[in-house]
């Protein structure tokens, strides 16, 4: 890389990245997350260079209600997976600070033991305004982690409440962590999130909560039995674990293996990734068109005024949109 920290030697960065250089991986993700036009061009070029080295990981999405212990689980799970001979990357999307725009939870401090392991890579990224608590460039970061040799990539989301479909649409398997308790708690969880789950894990199943966790798991199994599985080859599982005690972690990893064994040979995982790539392309087109739309001089000249008139009820949103589109297409 060049000496100037604002410029990138893309071929050199690609070489270091594919050689497993962790600092190069961190720098590559920083490049991918940059909104500068020249950096975006470099990021696209970098991804093209490393693309042949991608696609060989287990891609997992993990979400859960606040306080469920996602980071504690991921640390215990990640250490177990590393012990099984794998390299684990965690893309932990933190809530965004409204003041600085940066991450406010600091996953490296919440996964201290995992972050010190040479076979682990943890990257907290601010969620920003992206739905689902997923940083806009999380997909690119996943590919970069794969190119660097990490064969298990975990995306941890902010938590239940936003559109978790964003996570399910970029991973092979979607895990939902829940707290002991059923019934009332189940009613508070959006049905759509449960429908997305390939596995439900009831965490904190230890001590005084062990009995309650058993009951909760039974309730969630009943709930899942009322839903049609997304795959004919896999029925979503419900398991219990205690990330703090380390129990149920091996079983959770075994379930991931069972899932891949069930869907891999049928071509379902490959088909899912192909559809995700297609959707990603259209998302990029949509985002690119919106950026061009807002930057066009004819639109910029009218946008604020038309927005104000819509807010005041002086003009319908449809009419305002038509005028702005006319200005864009005519410009």
N, C-alpha and C positions, 0 to 999 in steps of 0.2 A: 504494500500500500504506500501511497505517496505520503510525504511528511505532513502535508496540510490535513488536519483532522476532518476537514469538511469535504475532502475529495477521497475517491476510492480507486484503487488499482483493482478493477474487477477480476481479471484473470488470476492475479496473485491471490486475491481473497478467496476465489473459488478453489484454488489449489490447496491453500491452507485449511479451508473448511472441509473439503473431502478427505484431507489427511487426518481429520479428527481434532483440529486445533480448537479448543473451547473458546479462546479469546476471539478467534476468527468467527465462530458461530455467533457470539454475542454481538460482534460488530456487524455481521451480516443481518441480524434481526433488527438492529438499530437502523440500518440502511433501509430495510423493508418497511419499517414503521414511519420513516421520514415522509413528510408531505411535500418536500421540495421537488420541483419538477425534474431537476437534474438527478437527484437521488432516486426518484421513481424510475427513471430511465436506466440507471445503473442497477437497481434492484431487479428489474425485468431481465436485463442482460445476465445478471448473476444466476437467476433462477433457470434461465435457458441453459447455462453452462452446467449446472449441477443436476438438472432434471433426470439424467440417466441413473443417478445414484439415489433417487427417491423411490418411495412406494413400497419399501420393504419392512415397514414397521407395523406393529399392532397399534391402532389408533383408538384411544379410549376417551370418552367424554364423561366427566363426573360433575354432578350437581347435587344440591341438597338444600334443605331448609336452613336458615340461619341458626348457628349454634349446634349443628349436627356433628361437627368435627371433621369437616372435609380435609383440612390441611393435616390433621393428626392421622387420618386414615391414609391419605396419599403418602405421607412419610413412611408409615409402617408398611404399606403396600409396596411402595417403591423400593424400600430396603429389601423386602422379601424377593421381589422380582430380580433385583440386582444379584442377590444371593443365588438365584437360579441361573445366573450366567448372562443376564441381559444388561443393556445400557438404557437408562430411563431419562427421558426429557419431560419436564413438567412446564406447561405453559399456563401459568396461573393468572387469570384475568381479574385484577383487583378493582374495587370501586374507585372511581376517579375523584380526586380532590378538585372541588370547584374553584379553589383559589389558584392552585399551581397546575392543574391538569394532569398531575402525576398519580401513581398508585399510592393508596393510603394505608394498606394493610401490611405490606412488606412480607411476602411469602417466604423469603429467604430466612427471615428471623423466626417464622412460624414453622419452618421445616429445617431446623438448624443441623440436625444429624445428617439428613439426606443431602443437604447442600454441601456438606464437607466431603461427600463420597465422590471419588474420581470418576465413577461410572454414572453419575447423575448430573443433570443440568437443569437448573430452575430459572425460569424467566418470568418475573411478574410484569404485567403490562396493564396500563390503565384501560378500563372498559370504554371510557369516553362516552360518546352519544350512541354507540352501536347497540342495537337491540340484542338481547340475549346475554348481555354481559361478556360478549366476545369481542376482543379488539379486532378492528377491521382487517388487519393483516395477519391474523392468527393462522389462516390457511397457509400463507407463505412461510410463516415461522415453522409450521409443521414440516413442510418440505425441506427447509434448511436443516432442521434437526435430523431428519432422515438422512440427508446428504452427509451429515457429520458423523453418521454411524450409530445413532440412537435408534434401537429397534423396538422400543416401546415409547409411545408419545401420549402423554396424558394432558387433556385440556380441562382445567378446573374453572368453572364459571362462578360469577358473583353469587348466584344462588337463585332459588325458585322465586318467581315473581315476574321475570321478564320473559321474553320469547326464547325459551330453551331450544326451540326448533333449530336455532342457529348452530347450536352445538351438535345436535343429532345429525345435522346435514353436512358435517365435516369429519365424522368419525365412523369407525366400524361398529363400535358397541357403545351403548349409552347406559351409564350406571347412575341410579338415583339413591342417594343416602337419606334415610329417614330416622327419626328418633323413636325410642320405645313409646308405645301408645298407639291406639287405633281409634276407630269410631269417629270421635269429634275431630281428631287430628287429620284423619283421612278426608273428612269433609272440607278441610281447609287447604287441601292440596289440589291444584287444578287437574281435572281429569286428563287433559291433553298431555300433561307432563308424565303422568303414570302410563299413558298409552305409548309414549316415546321410549320408556325404559325397557332395556333388554334384560336388566337385572335390578332388583331392589335389595338394598342392604340396610338392615336395621342395625344401626351403630349403637354403641354404649350399652351392649347387652352383657352387663356384668353387675355384680353386687346386688343392691336392692332393686335394680332395674331389670334383672335377668328374667324374672317371671313376667313382667310387663312386656318385655321384648318378645317373649314367646307368644304372648297373646296378640301383640301387634303384628308379628309375622303371619300369624294365622289369618288375621283380618285382611292384610294386604294380599295374601294368596286368594282369599275369597273375592276381593275386588278385581284381581287380575283374571280370575276365572270367568268374569262377566264380559271381558273384552276379547275381541278377536285378535289373535297374535299377528304381528306384522309379517312374520315368516311362517310358512308351513313346516319348516324344518327346525323351528326353535320356539319353545314355550318359555316366556320370561320367568326367571327364577326369583325366589325370595329367600335370602339368607340372613343370618345374624352374625354380627362381629363385634369385637371390642378393640378399636384401634389402640386404645390406651394400654390394654392388657396383651394385645397381639394375637388374640384369639379370632378365628374365622378368616384370617388374612390369607392363609394358604388355600383355603377352600374357595375364596373369591377369585384368586388367580387361576385355580383349577377350572372354575366355571368359565373364565375367559377362554381358556384352552378348549373347553368343551364346545363353546359357542363357535369358535373358529373351525373346529373339526366338523361341526354340523353344517355350517354355511359355506366354508371355503370350497370344498369339493363340488358343491352344486353350482358354483359361480356367482352366488348371491353377493358375497363381499366385493368381488370384482365389479359386478353390475352396479352395486351401490356407489362405489368409488367413481365409476364412469358417469353416473347420473349427477353425483356431487360436482364433478369437474364441469359438466355441462351447465349446471346451475351457477357455479362460480363464474363461468364466462359471462353469463347473462347479468349477473350481479355487477361485474366489472363494467359491462356496457352501460347498465343503468347508472352506476355511480359516475362514470366518465361523461355521459350525456348531461347529467345534472350539473356537474362541475362546469362543463362548457356552456350550459344554459345560463348559469348564474354569472359567468364571466363575460358573456356577450354584451357589447356596449348598449345595444338597443334595449336589452332586458334590464341591465343595471340602471338605465335612465328612468325606467318606469316602475321598477319593482317595489321600492319603498312606498311610493304614492298609492299604487294599486293595493298593496297589502293594507295600508291604513284605511282605504275606502272599504275594503272587505270587512275589516274589524268594526268599522262604524256602521256597517249595514247599508252603505250607499250604493254598493254594487255586488252582484252575486259572485261567489267564488268561480263559477263556471265562466262568466263573462271576463273576469280578471285573467283567468288562465288562458282563455282564447286570445286575449289581447297580447299577453306575454309570449305565447307560442307564435303568434303572427309576427311579433317583433323579432323573435329568434329566427324563424324560418326566412323572414324577409331580409335579415341582416347578413 
